[in-house]
Amino acid sequence: MANIHFFVISCLLVTSTLKWRPATSLPVQAQLSSEECKKCSALFVSLLRNITGLLSGNVLCYGLKPNDKATVSSSAETVQACAPNVQENFSCMAQRNTSFSESECVSSIMKDMVHYDALIQSYLKLTLRSPEEETALLSPTLEIIHNLKNCLLKVARGMNPAEEDTSYMWGDNSFTNRREMCKMMRGFHIRAITINRAMGYLSSGDHLK
């Protein structure tokens, strides 16, 4: 039931703004076995629950308006890359008009993980309002991301994107930095929903039909 709930929320979040682009070939030949897919999928569910929990508290977004819009800071095109084939009519998922590429989808998800790993690590190096609380809050998120990166690397051998430098995203004002981080983590929450939807699609095996 939890995964179905994620799929429904994701549909509502992404279908209204989705634009398609032609698929591009990638050197990575990703092919998830049933066991690998289940392991990675479980980690992504854990990530989504973690982000949901940290955003529901009053540490990262302390003193900020709850209606501040989310910012998806990752440049990965996961929504497009992981959309199902148009002929499959997979529930209410947003659909693509080009052939689905598992390699492209997995590569894009990996790019997301690399970005948010760098984002959180660079944020924790800043002057924070509550360093101990924020470090304790975000460290489990980093651990899950690292486990996911390892999981994806095992699935798509040879795919190891360069680490990002996100230090340029921050200024000298701790309040402004925290506000931006809160908005970007809300965006990460949206992206995590999309990835869970994509993993459900891969787990179904419908992309192989």
C-alpha positions as CSV (number, residue, x, y, z in Angstrom):
1,M,0.0,0.0,0.0
2,A,2.9,2.4,0.8
3,N,4.3,2.1,-2.7
4,I,0.9,2.7,-4.3
5,H,0.6,5.8,-2.2
6,F,3.9,7.0,-3.4
7,F,2.9,6.4,-7.0
8,V,-0.4,8.4,-6.7
9,I,1.3,11.4,-5.0
10,S,4.1,11.4,-7.7
11,C,1.5,11.4,-10.5
12,L,-0.1,14.5,-9.0
13,L,3.3,16.2,-8.6
14,V,4.8,15.7,-12.0
15,T,2.3,15.0,-14.7
16,S,1.2,18.7,-15.0
17,T,4.6,20.0,-15.8
18,L,6.3,17.1,-17.6
19,K,8.0,17.7,-21.0
20,W,9.6,15.0,-23.0
21,R,12.9,14.9,-24.8
22,P,14.4,12.3,-27.1
23,A,16.1,9.4,-25.4
24,T,19.9,9.3,-25.6
25,S,22.1,6.2,-25.7
26,L,24.4,5.7,-22.7
27,P,27.4,3.5,-22.3
28,V,26.0,2.0,-19.1
29,Q,24.2,-1.3,-19.6
30,A,22.1,-1.4,-16.4
31,Q,19.9,-4.5,-15.9
32,L,18.5,-5.0,-12.4
33,S,18.0,-8.5,-11.3
34,S,14.9,-9.2,-9.1
35,E,17.1,-9.4,-6.0
36,E,19.0,-6.2,-6.8
37,C,15.9,-4.3,-7.6
38,K,14.2,-5.3,-4.4
39,K,17.3,-4.2,-2.4
40,C,17.6,-0.8,-4.1
41,S,13.8,-0.3,-4.0
42,A,13.8,-0.9,-0.2
43,L,16.6,1.7,0.2
44,F,14.7,4.3,-1.8
45,V,11.6,3.7,0.3
46,S,13.8,4.2,3.4
47,L,15.2,7.4,1.9
48,L,11.7,8.8,1.3
49,R,10.6,8.0,4.8
50,N,13.8,9.6,6.2
51,I,13.2,12.9,4.2
52,T,9.6,13.0,5.2
53,G,10.6,12.7,8.8
54,L,13.2,15.3,8.8
55,L,10.9,17.8,7.1
56,S,8.1,17.2,9.6
57,G,10.4,18.2,12.5
58,N,11.4,21.7,13.6
59,V,15.1,21.6,13.1
60,L,16.0,22.1,9.4
61,C,13.1,24.4,8.6
62,Y,13.1,26.1,12.0
63,G,11.4,29.6,11.8
64,L,10.5,29.2,8.1
65,K,7.1,29.4,6.4
66,P,5.7,25.9,5.8
67,N,4.3,27.1,2.4
68,D,7.7,28.1,1.0
69,K,7.9,26.4,-2.4
70,A,10.2,23.4,-3.0
71,T,13.3,23.7,-5.2
72,V,14.5,20.7,-7.1
73,S,18.2,21.6,-7.3
74,S,19.4,18.4,-9.1
75,S,19.9,18.8,-12.9
76,A,19.2,15.1,-13.5
77,E,16.2,14.6,-15.8
78,T,14.9,11.6,-13.8
79,V,11.2,12.4,-14.5
80,Q,11.7,12.1,-18.2
81,A,14.3,9.4,-18.1
82,C,12.3,7.0,-15.9
83,A,8.8,7.6,-17.4
84,P,7.2,4.4,-18.8
85,N,6.6,3.6,-22.4
86,V,3.6,5.3,-23.8
87,Q,1.9,2.1,-24.9
88,E,2.0,0.4,-21.5
89,N,-0.7,2.6,-19.8
90,F,1.0,2.0,-16.4
91,S,-1.6,3.2,-13.9
92,C,-1.6,7.0,-13.8
93,M,2.1,7.4,-14.3
94,A,3.3,10.1,-16.6
95,Q,4.2,8.5,-19.9
96,R,7.0,9.0,-22.5
97,N,6.7,8.9,-26.3
98,T,10.2,7.4,-26.8
99,S,11.6,4.0,-26.0
100,F,12.3,3.4,-22.3
101,S,16.0,2.9,-21.4
102,E,16.7,1.3,-18.1
103,S,20.3,2.5,-18.4
104,E,19.2,6.1,-18.8
105,C,16.8,5.8,-15.9
106,V,19.4,4.3,-13.5
107,S,22.1,6.8,-14.6
108,S,19.8,9.7,-14.0
109,I,18.8,8.4,-10.5
110,M,22.5,8.0,-9.7
111,K,23.1,11.6,-10.8
112,D,20.4,12.6,-8.3
113,M,22.2,10.7,-5.5
114,V,25.5,12.3,-6.3
115,H,24.0,15.8,-6.3
116,Y,22.2,15.5,-3.0
117,D,25.1,13.8,-1.3
118,A,27.3,16.7,-2.2
119,L,24.6,19.2,-1.3
120,I,24.1,17.9,2.2
121,Q,27.8,17.5,2.9
122,S,28.6,21.1,1.7
123,Y,25.7,22.4,3.9
124,L,27.0,20.7,7.0
125,K,30.3,22.5,6.6
126,L,28.6,25.9,6.9
127,T,27.9,27.9,10.0
128,L,24.7,26.4,11.2
129,R,22.0,27.6,13.6
130,S,22.2,24.3,15.5
131,P,25.2,22.3,14.3
132,E,24.7,19.3,16.6
133,E,21.0,19.0,15.8
134,E,21.3,19.5,12.1
135,T,24.3,17.1,11.8
136,A,22.4,14.4,13.7
137,L,19.3,15.0,11.5
138,L,21.1,14.8,8.2
139,S,23.7,12.2,8.9
140,P,21.2,9.3,8.5
141,T,20.2,10.7,5.2
142,L,23.8,10.7,4.0
143,E,24.2,7.1,5.1
144,I,21.2,6.0,3.1
145,I,22.4,8.0,0.1
146,H,25.8,6.3,0.3
147,N,24.2,2.9,0.5
148,L,22.1,3.7,-2.5
149,K,25.1,4.8,-4.5
150,N,26.8,1.5,-3.8
151,C,23.7,-0.4,-4.7
152,L,23.4,1.4,-8.0
153,L,27.1,1.0,-8.8
154,K,26.7,-2.8,-8.4
155,V,23.7,-2.8,-10.7
156,A,25.3,-0.6,-13.4
157,R,29.0,-1.5,-13.3
158,G,31.3,1.2,-14.6
159,M,28.9,4.0,-13.8
160,N,30.6,6.3,-11.4
161,P,29.7,10.0,-12.1
162,A,32.1,12.7,-10.9
163,E,31.3,14.2,-7.5
164,E,29.7,17.6,-7.6
165,D,31.0,20.8,-6.0
166,T,27.9,22.5,-4.5
167,S,29.8,25.0,-2.3
168,Y,29.0,27.8,-4.8
169,M,25.3,27.4,-3.8
170,W,25.8,28.9,-0.3
171,G,26.3,32.4,1.0
172,D,27.5,34.0,4.2
173,N,24.1,34.3,5.9
174,S,23.1,31.2,8.0
175,F,19.4,32.0,7.9
176,T,19.4,32.4,4.1
177,N,21.4,29.2,3.7
178,R,19.0,27.3,6.0
179,R,16.0,28.6,4.1
180,E,17.5,27.5,0.8
181,M,18.4,24.1,2.3
182,C,14.9,23.6,3.5
183,K,13.4,24.4,0.1
184,M,15.9,22.1,-1.6
185,M,15.2,19.3,0.8
186,R,11.5,19.7,0.0
187,G,12.5,19.4,-3.6
188,F,14.5,16.3,-2.8
189,H,11.3,14.9,-1.2
190,I,9.5,15.3,-4.5
191,R,12.4,13.7,-6.4
192,A,12.4,10.8,-3.9
193,I,8.7,10.2,-4.6
194,T,9.5,10.2,-8.4
195,I,12.3,7.7,-7.9
196,N,10.2,5.4,-5.8
197,R,7.6,5.5,-8.6
198,A,10.4,4.6,-11.1
199,M,11.7,1.8,-9.0
200,G,8.2,0.4,-8.8
201,Y,8.0,0.4,-12.6
202,L,11.4,-1.4,-12.9
203,S,10.3,-3.9,-10.3
204,S,7.1,-4.6,-12.2
205,G,9.2,-5.7,-15.3
206,D,6.7,-4.0,-17.6
207,H,9.6,-2.1,-19.3
208,L,10.9,-5.5,-20.6
209,K,7.7,-6.5,-22.3
